[in-house]
Amino acid sequence: MRFVIVAGTPSSGKTSVMIHTIRHLLKDDLAVAVCKIDCLQTSDDERYGRLGIPVAIGLSDYICPDHFYVANLEEIENWARKQEADLLVLETAGLCHRCAPAVYGCLSICVIDNLIGIDTPKKVGPMLDTADIVVITKGDIVSQAEREVFRYKVAEVNPLARVMDINGLTGQGALSLKNEILKSHDLNEIAGKELKYPMPAAICSYCAGETIIGKSYQMGNVKKVDFGGTE
């Protein structure tokens, strides 16, 4: 079974891109299953469900979606195998720009859009610079010059990734992504595989439910601002 991980900045068009791509994959008689990881709520399962494929959702609620995601990878893989899927697409929320969902042995796709600003690729972090494929959306809204500058900025951050443009509304360009997915290798088992980059740290008193502000209420992994001796 091929295992494809899709991440990206909020509202960049991750689901739309993958729906167009999955339509192409289904024409090749591949059995596709999708799992969507989000935070509080999602309706993307309904959109994927209209393709007539197995869909599961996971809501992280009060837990960092990255930590929730990696803690459930083995169970998600087992679910997809029970569906007899040839391809598992795992779409995960990218909310803090520090997400690190890429796994060695899985094809990692990062979706970002031309509207987030030309300096944003430098801020996205591991979600972008560890991706195998970077999909840029909403190129129809900006000028050709802006598209070229943004693409250059993406390549600066991740010079090894395959960069492609896809229109989330029309699906133009999705066929190329489908062909790249078909080139990916099967995954025997997710257990024992390694993340390409460590997860964001998330062990402090506020993680455990603390709500009161102040140093005396803070414990665990706490990082403070360095004011350079100007406090």
N, C-alpha and C positions, 0 to 999 in steps of 0.2 A: 504494500500500500504506500502510495506517495503521501507525504505529509507536508502541507504548505501552510506557512504562518504568515498572516497578513496583519500588519499594524499600520499606524499612521496618525497624523494629527487630527484633532476633532473636526468633523464635517468636511473632510477632504474628499469624500466620495468613495471610501473603502468598499462599502456594500454594493454600491452601484457598479463599480469597476468589476467586482467579483461576480455579480449576477450576469453581466454581459459575457464575462470570460467562461463562466460555468455553462452558459447556453451553448457556446462553441464546443466545450468538452463533452456535453451530453450528445451532441451530434456524432461524436466518435464512439458512442455506446460505452462511455466510462461511467461507472457507478460512483457518484459523488455524494459525500456527506459533509455537512457544515455544522460547526459549533461556533456560537458567538458569545464572547466574554464581554460584559459591560458592567457598569457600576450599579445604578439604581433601577433603571428600566430600559427596555428596548422593544421595538416593534419589528426589528430586522428579521426575526424568525418568521414573521408572516410574509415578508418579501421573499426570502429564500424559499419558504414553503410553497409559494406559487409555482416554483420550478418543478414541484413534484418529487423532491429529494428529502431524505431524512435530515432533520434540523434539531439541534439541541441548543439551549441557552444556559449561561451561567452568570448570575449577578453577584458581584463581589460585596455589595452592600457597604459595610463599614471597613472592609479590608482593602488595602491597595490592590487594584486589579492585576498588577504584575505578579504579586505574591500569590494571589488567588489563582491566577492563570497557571503558574509553574507548579503549584501544589496539586493541580488537577490534570496535568498533561497525561499521566499514565491512564487515568480513568477515562479521559476523552478518547484516547487511542483505543482502549478496549471497547468502548461504545461503538466507535466507527467500524471496528473489525466485526462486531456483531451485526452491523448493518450490511456486511459484505461489501464495503466500499473499496473501490480501486484508488480513490483519492479523497483525503480528508483536508478540508479547508478550515483552518482555525483563525477566525477574525477576532482580534483583541483590541480593546479600547486603548488609545494612547492619549493620556490626559495631562501628564505632567512634563512631557518632553524629556524625561529621564528614564522612560521605560526601556527595558532591555529584553525583548522577547525572543531574540534569535537563538536558534539551537543548531549546533553542528549536526549535519546529516539531514536537516530539513531545509527546504527552500524558503528563504525569508524575503518577504515583499514589504516594502515601505511605501505608503501612498501619502503624498503631500500635494498641496495645490499652489498654483501660481499667485494666489491672493494673500498668502500669509506674510509676504515681505521678503525682500531679497537677502536680508541678514538672518532670517529664521533658520535656514539649513544649518548654520553654525550652532544654533541653540538647541536643536532637536536631540542631539546626543546619540547614544548607542542604537536607538531605534532606526536611525538613518545610516550611521557609519558602519554598522555590521550587516546591513541588508545585502542580499544578493542581487535583488532587482529593486529599482526605485521607479515608481510610477508617478508622473506629474499630471495633475488634472486641472481643469478649468482654464486651459490654454486659450480657449476661444474667446475669453473675456478680456485678455490683455493683448498688447501689441507683439509683433514678432520680435522686436528688440528686447522687450521685457522677458519674453520666453527664453531667449538666448542667454540673457544675463542670469536668469534664475537657474537655468540648466547648468551654466558654468559654475555657479555657487554650489550646486548639488555635487558636481563632479569634484570640486575642491575638497569637500568633506568626505566623499566616498569615491575615489577614483577607480575602484575595481568593480563597482556595481554596473549592471546593465541598466541604462536610463531610458525610459520610454514614455511617450505622451499618450494618454487615453482620455477620451471624452466620456464622462460618466453619464451624460444624457443620451447620446446617440450610440455609444459603444465603439466608436471609431478607435482603432488601435488595440482592441481587446484580443483580436485574433493572434497578434504577436505575443501577447502575454500567455495565451493558451499554448502556443508552440514552445515557449520557454518552460512552462510547467511540464509539458510532456517530455522535455529533455532531462528533467530531474530524476534522481534515483529513488528506487523503492526504499522504504525504511523497515527493517526487520522488527525493531522494538525501540520505543522511546526511552524506556528505563535504562539508565546507565549513560545516556547521552549527556553532553555538557553544554551549558549555556555559553554563548560567545562572550558575554559580559555579565558581571555580577548585577544582581537586582538592586534597586534603591534600598537603602537602609530604612528599616521601619520598626525599630524596637525602642519605644520611649513611653513615658507615663501617659502621653496623650493617645498613643496607640491602644493603651489598655483602658481608655475611657475617661481619663482625667479631663476636666473642663476648666479648672481654675488656673488663672495666669499667675506666674511668679516663679522665681528660681527655686524656692523651697518646695514647689510642687512638681519639679521636673526631675526625672530619673531616666536611666538607661542611655541610649545612643542620642545624645543631644549635641548639636553643633551651634556655636554662637558666631555672630558677625564679628569680623576683625576690622576694627575702626582705625587701625594703624596708629595707635597711641593717642588718638584725638578725643577719647571719651570725655 
